[in-house]
């Protein structure tokens, strides 16, 4: 059964971190066209070196060592994270998760897009070659 990948924070200050990053992202987004921005943001992703991930039967738990934040996601979110960490593009992630969870690919793509952006905002996923200084 498919359910939207939920990201749950174990610490309230994550909202401040997300708001700060979103404000910076908005400044950048205004300079780029939507297709160019989307292509740039959701490709060549990897797990931040400051994050430890633990897969379990219910999904995945992330510990961001730099901020002390604990996040968790359900099984669908865990699978999306795994595929993104392998370097797969958004469309490939959606296709694989759609097949595995027997869900419409368009729905999975939309959910994956939103979920992967949440992971990027939280500092769990970063683009290949991106410096940690950019996230600070």
Backbone as CSV, one residue per row, in Angstrom:
resi,resn,N_x,N_y,N_z,CA_x,CA_y,CA_z,C_x,C_y,C_z
1,UNK,0.833,-1.179,0.000,0.000,0.000,0.000,0.877,1.241,0.000
2,UNK,0.528,2.217,-0.824,1.311,3.442,-0.939,0.785,4.485,0.021
3,UNK,1.676,5.097,0.765,1.310,6.232,1.588,2.386,7.289,1.429
4,UNK,1.977,8.561,1.467,2.917,9.645,1.269,4.084,9.507,2.235
5,UNK,5.312,9.673,1.733,6.479,9.587,2.619,6.496,10.744,3.600
6,UNK,6.380,10.442,4.866,6.341,11.485,5.888,7.717,11.634,6.520
7,UNK,8.098,12.872,6.754,9.349,13.171,7.438,8.977,13.790,8.776
8,UNK,9.390,13.160,9.865,9.020,13.613,11.191,10.281,14.049,11.924
9,UNK,10.228,15.235,12.483,11.375,15.776,13.200,11.304,15.413,14.672
10,UNK,12.461,15.096,15.228,12.530,14.799,16.650,12.892,16.013,17.476
11,UNK,13.001,17.179,16.844,13.449,18.372,17.549,12.827,19.606,16.912
12,UNK,12.233,20.477,17.690,11.526,21.649,17.177,12.395,22.621,16.371
13,UNK,13.665,22.876,16.721,14.447,23.868,15.987,14.606,23.600,14.493
14,UNK,14.229,22.416,14.013,14.369,22.162,12.581,13.549,23.159,11.771
15,UNK,12.438,23.657,12.336,11.613,24.616,11.603,12.395,25.888,11.297
16,UNK,13.218,26.333,12.228,14.055,27.507,11.987,15.058,27.236,10.874
17,UNK,15.653,26.049,10.896,16.625,25.677,9.874,15.958,25.643,8.508
18,UNK,14.784,25.026,8.423,14.084,24.922,7.148,13.698,26.295,6.630
19,UNK,13.203,27.178,7.503,12.808,28.507,7.054,13.998,29.292,6.527
20,UNK,15.136,29.203,7.178,16.327,29.897,6.706,16.730,29.395,5.322
21,UNK,16.763,28.092,5.134,17.157,27.538,3.839,16.141,27.872,2.760
22,UNK,14.865,27.857,3.095,13.846,28.171,2.098,13.983,29.606,1.623
23,UNK,14.307,30.520,2.550,14.466,31.919,2.163,15.626,32.061,1.175
24,UNK,16.740,31.396,1.461,17.878,31.423,0.543,17.525,30.770,-0.785
25,UNK,16.789,29.676,-0.718,16.386,28.981,-1.945,15.475,29.855,-2.788
26,UNK,14.616,30.645,-2.154,13.715,31.527,-2.903,14.505,32.582,-3.665
27,UNK,15.543,33.138,-3.054,16.374,34.123,-3.751,16.979,33.503,-4.999
28,UNK,17.479,32.273,-4.854,18.081,31.591,-6.000,17.033,31.257,-7.042
29,UNK,15.871,30.818,-6.587,14.823,30.371,-7.501,14.334,31.501,-8.398
30,UNK,14.334,32.694,-7.896,13.871,33.831,-8.698,14.774,34.086,-9.896
31,UNK,16.011,33.625,-9.834,16.959,33.850,-10.929,16.921,32.751,-11.973
32,UNK,16.207,31.674,-11.749,16.207,30.533,-12.658,14.805,30.246,-13.167
33,UNK,14.712,29.720,-14.359,13.416,29.275,-14.858,13.038,27.994,-14.117
34,UNK,11.763,27.664,-14.047,11.318,26.489,-13.294,11.938,25.184,-13.783
35,UNK,11.929,24.868,-15.097,12.536,23.606,-15.534,14.032,23.524,-15.217
36,UNK,14.742,24.634,-15.370,16.178,24.636,-15.096,16.435,24.440,-13.605
37,UNK,15.647,25.120,-12.782,15.803,25.002,-11.334,15.532,23.570,-10.886
38,UNK,14.430,22.969,-11.362,14.075,21.616,-10.961,15.148,20.617,-11.378
39,UNK,15.639,20.754,-12.596,16.666,19.839,-13.086,17.927,19.949,-12.228
40,UNK,18.296,21.163,-11.875,19.507,21.393,-11.102,19.364,20.849,-9.688
41,UNK,18.201,21.028,-9.076,18.044,20.672,-7.673,17.955,19.173,-7.419
42,UNK,17.309,18.435,-8.282,17.033,17.033,-7.969,17.838,16.055,-8.808
43,UNK,19.103,16.340,-8.993,19.971,15.389,-9.670,21.274,15.280,-8.904
44,UNK,21.919,14.157,-9.054,23.213,13.910,-8.408,23.170,14.131,-6.901
45,UNK,22.168,13.567,-6.258,22.040,13.716,-4.810,22.831,12.635,-4.084
46,UNK,23.245,12.956,-2.871,23.916,11.996,-1.998,23.562,12.353,-0.566
47,UNK,23.781,11.428,0.327,23.532,11.690,1.742,24.662,12.540,2.292
48,UNK,24.315,13.554,3.058,25.312,14.429,3.663,26.255,13.623,4.554
49,UNK,27.542,13.972,4.563,28.470,13.260,5.447,28.158,13.471,6.928
50,UNK,27.337,14.465,7.251,26.969,14.719,8.642,25.729,13.947,9.075
51,UNK,25.222,13.087,8.188,23.984,12.355,8.485,24.265,10.865,8.602
52,UNK,23.674,10.253,9.613,23.708,8.811,9.770,22.282,8.312,9.556
53,UNK,22.143,7.256,8.781,20.827,6.709,8.476,20.730,5.276,8.980
54,UNK,19.563,4.939,9.501,19.313,3.587,9.996,17.992,3.086,9.418
55,UNK,18.092,2.076,8.533,16.904,1.455,7.965,16.332,0.449,8.955
56,UNK,15.008,0.385,9.048,14.342,-0.578,9.914,13.023,-0.973,9.259
57,UNK,12.287,-1.889,9.862,11.070,-2.442,9.255,10.012,-1.385,8.952
58,UNK,9.950,-0.343,9.752,8.936,0.696,9.564,9.386,1.802,8.615
59,UNK,10.661,1.859,8.267,11.166,2.911,7.384,12.621,3.227,7.639
60,UNK,12.885,4.486,7.972,14.260,4.939,8.158,14.299,6.048,9.196
61,UNK,15.407,6.121,9.922,15.650,7.199,10.874,16.976,7.849,10.512
62,UNK,16.984,9.184,10.497,18.182,9.958,10.193,18.621,10.711,11.442
63,UNK,19.917,10.764,11.670,20.496,11.604,12.714,21.441,12.566,12.018
64,UNK,21.142,13.860,12.119,22.032,14.879,11.564,22.968,15.290,12.688
65,UNK,24.206,14.855,12.606,25.172,15.077,13.671,25.438,16.559,13.887
66,UNK,25.484,17.330,12.815,25.781,18.760,12.912,24.742,19.553,13.670
67,UNK,23.473,19.179,13.541,22.397,19.929,14.191,21.785,19.189,15.364
68,UNK,22.080,17.881,15.485,21.490,17.079,16.540,20.045,16.704,16.265
69,UNK,19.601,16.918,15.049,18.215,16.650,14.677,18.022,15.180,14.316
70,UNK,16.927,14.609,14.804,16.551,13.248,14.462,15.287,13.322,13.609
71,UNK,15.318,12.663,12.453,14.180,12.630,11.543,13.854,11.192,11.221
72,UNK,12.595,10.924,10.926,12.241,9.575,10.505,11.258,9.652,9.355
73,UNK,11.228,8.604,8.558,10.325,8.514,7.413,9.796,7.094,7.325
74,UNK,8.643,6.946,6.676,8.043,5.621,6.522,8.780,4.817,5.447
75,UNK,8.260,3.627,5.120,8.933,2.737,4.163,9.034,3.344,2.770
76,UNK,8.009,4.070,2.358,8.048,4.706,1.037,9.156,5.757,1.005
77,UNK,9.228,6.561,2.056,10.286,7.562,2.143,11.668,6.935,2.178
78,UNK,11.787,5.813,2.877,13.070,5.105,2.945,13.508,4.652,1.558
79,UNK,12.564,4.126,0.793,12.893,3.642,-0.555,13.288,4.823,-1.450
80,UNK,12.576,5.929,-1.338,12.921,7.118,-2.141,14.312,7.619,-1.784
81,UNK,14.627,7.639,-0.480,15.960,8.073,-0.061,17.032,7.140,-0.605
82,UNK,16.788,5.831,-0.517,17.764,4.869,-1.029,18.059,5.123,-2.504
83,UNK,17.008,5.292,-3.279,17.183,5.486,-4.724,17.882,6.814,-5.014
84,UNK,17.527,7.860,-4.307,18.181,9.163,-4.512,19.657,9.079,-4.138
85,UNK,19.973,8.363,-3.045,21.370,8.208,-2.609,22.199,7.419,-3.611
86,UNK,21.520,6.583,-4.406,22.206,5.826,-5.458,22.457,6.685,-6.693
87,UNK,21.956,7.920,-6.669,22.175,8.830,-7.793,21.110,8.784,-8.868
88,UNK,20.002,8.086,-8.604,18.946,8.018,-9.610,18.237,9.362,-9.743
89,UNK,17.781,9.648,-10.953,17.022,10.866,-11.219,15.592,10.697,-10.709
90,UNK,14.884,11.800,-10.564,13.537,11.793,-10.021,12.599,10.856,-10.783
91,UNK,12.645,10.890,-12.112,11.761,10.032,-12.902,12.055,8.547,-12.671
92,UNK,13.313,8.192,-12.538,13.693,6.798,-12.282,13.253,6.371,-10.883
93,UNK,13.383,7.261,-9.921,12.931,6.964,-8.557,11.427,6.718,-8.569
94,UNK,10.694,7.609,-9.228,9.232,7.472,-9.289,8.828,6.168,-9.956
95,UNK,9.510,5.803,-11.036,9.173,4.569,-11.754,9.383,3.344,-10.865
96,UNK,10.511,3.290,-10.164,10.813,2.124,-9.327,9.878,2.031,-8.117
97,UNK,9.663,3.162,-7.450,8.797,3.157,-6.264,7.355,2.863,-6.669
98,UNK,6.933,3.379,-7.807,5.594,3.124,-8.322,5.361,1.629,-8.523
99,UNK,6.323,0.957,-9.124,6.208,-0.488,-9.330,6.207,-1.249,-8.012
100,UNK,7.107,-0.872,-7.126,7.251,-1.595,-5.861,6.013,-1.468,-4.971
101,UNK,5.405,-0.272,-4.937,4.271,-0.037,-4.049,2.933,-0.016,-4.781
102,UNK,2.940,-0.379,-6.069,1.725,-0.464,-6.872,0.900,0.829,-6.770
103,UNK,1.535,1.942,-7.125,0.891,3.256,-7.060,1.076,3.971,-8.392
104,UNK,0.185,4.904,-8.717,0.310,5.641,-9.981,1.630,6.422,-10.035
105,UNK,2.342,6.296,-11.135,3.658,6.914,-11.254,3.595,8.433,-11.110
106,UNK,2.554,9.068,-11.640,2.441,10.532,-11.533,2.324,10.960,-10.068
107,UNK,1.567,10.210,-9.291,1.415,10.514,-7.864,2.734,10.319,-7.136
108,UNK,3.407,9.221,-7.430,4.689,8.932,-6.778,5.716,9.988,-7.151
109,UNK,5.725,10.422,-8.404,6.690,11.440,-8.826,6.481,12.748,-8.057
110,UNK,5.224,13.137,-7.930,4.900,14.366,-7.202,5.309,14.246,-5.730
111,UNK,4.989,13.102,-5.116,5.359,12.887,-3.714,6.872,12.814,-3.540
112,UNK,7.557,12.149,-4.458,9.021,12.042,-4.378,9.666,13.420,-4.524
113,UNK,9.148,14.217,-5.439,9.678,15.572,-5.631,9.588,16.356,-4.319
114,UNK,8.430,16.332,-3.701,8.221,17.071,-2.454,9.079,16.490,-1.330
115,UNK,9.122,15.168,-1.212,9.866,14.525,-0.140,11.374,14.751,-0.261
116,UNK,11.919,14.612,-1.462,13.363,14.812,-1.650,13.750,16.261,-1.364
117,UNK,12.879,17.190,-1.704,13.141,18.603,-1.360,13.147,18.801,0.156
118,UNK,12.236,18.110,0.859,12.234,18.184,2.321,13.546,17.655,2.892
119,UNK,14.031,16.546,2.333,15.313,15.993,2.792,16.463,16.956,2.501
120,UNK,16.410,17.632,1.369,17.443,18.624,1.058,17.358,19.804,2.014
121,UNK,16.145,20.278,2.281,15.959,21.396,3.207,16.480,21.056,4.604
122,UNK,16.316,19.793,5.003,16.763,19.353,6.328,18.257,19.052,6.373
123,UNK,18.925,19.099,5.211,20.359,18.827,5.172,20.694,17.354,5.125
124,UNK,19.706,16.493,4.905,19.945,15.047,4.819,20.551,14.704,3.467
125,UNK,19.978,15.246,2.412,20.507,15.049,1.061,21.164,16.336,0.573
126,UNK,22.287,16.189,-0.094,22.985,17.315,-0.721,23.351,16.898,-2.147
127,UNK,23.621,17.863,-2.977,24.070,17.546,-4.334,25.525,17.119,-4.309
128,UNK,25.888,16.204,-5.209,27.291,15.756,-5.330,28.182,16.983,-5.458
129,UNK,29.245,17.011,-4.690,30.219,18.094,-4.790,29.832,19.349,-4.040
130,UNK,28.646,19.381,-3.433,28.223,20.563,-2.689,28.955,20.607,-1.356
131,UNK,29.458,21.756,-1.045,30.199,21.943,0.192,29.242,22.046,1.369
132,UNK,29.673,21.593,2.535,28.858,21.711,3.729,28.691,23.172,4.126
133,UNK,29.622,24.030,3.721,29.524,25.443,4.039,28.279,26.058,3.427
134,UNK,27.818,25.525,2.309,26.609,26.039,1.666,25.404,25.797,2.562
135,UNK,25.419,24.726,3.335,24.289,24.378,4.178,24.288,25.116,5.505
136,UNK,25.403,25.670,5.881,25.498,26.326,7.191,24.808,27.657,7.219
